[in-house]
Amino acid sequence: MSVTPPAADAGDIESPCVRVCILDRVQRLCIGCYRNLDEISFWSRYSNAQRQEVLAQIEIRRATIKLED
């Protein structure tokens, strides 16, 4: 996923962060929001389309990946 400058509406979709910022050692995903480090780091720069793509990936991850806490 390429990072583009934020669009004017980029603030419309809120971060999925739930303030449980611990990375799963195997999957390298946050056990709170199921994002990887790049998705977390670049969230504020993503357009709404990119944010929607990340949210769709999170739903797939939640349904298919068991994270260790």
N, C-alpha and C positions, 0 to 999 in steps of 0.2 A: 504494500500500500504506500503510495507516494504521499508526501506531506506537502500541502499547498498552503499558501497564506490564508488566514481565516476570512471567510465571507462575512458580509454584513450581518447575516443571520446566524453566524456560528455559535452564538451564545444561547440559542433557543433550546437546545437539547442538553439537559443537565448531565453531569458526570454520574456514572453508576457507582462511584466510590461510596462505600458504607463504613469507612474509617476503621477497617480491619486490614491493615497493610502488612501482610505477611506473605512471602512468596513460598509456594509449594516447591520443594527441592527437586522433585522429579519433573513436573510439568512446567515449572518456571512461570506459573500464573499466580496472581494474587488470590488468596483463598477467600477474600471478601467480595471482590468484584469480578473475578475471573478474567482480568485483563493481563496482558504481558507487559513487560517494562516499557517497550516502545509505545504501546497504546496508552499507558499511563502518562508517560513523558510528553507525548505529542497531543494529548487530548485537547488542550487549549488552542492548538493551532489547526485542528481538524475542522473541515467544513461540516455542515449538518449531514451531508451525504456520507462522508467518511465516518461520522459518529454513528449514523444509523447502521453502517456496515459493521462497525465494532459491536454495537448492541446485538445485531443478529448473530455474530460469532459467539458472543457471550451466552446467548440462549442455547446455541448448539453445544457449547462447552458444558454448561450446567446440566444438560440432558445426557451427556455422554462421558464426562470425565469426573471421577471422584478425586477430590483434592484432600491431601492429608493436612491436618492442622497441628 
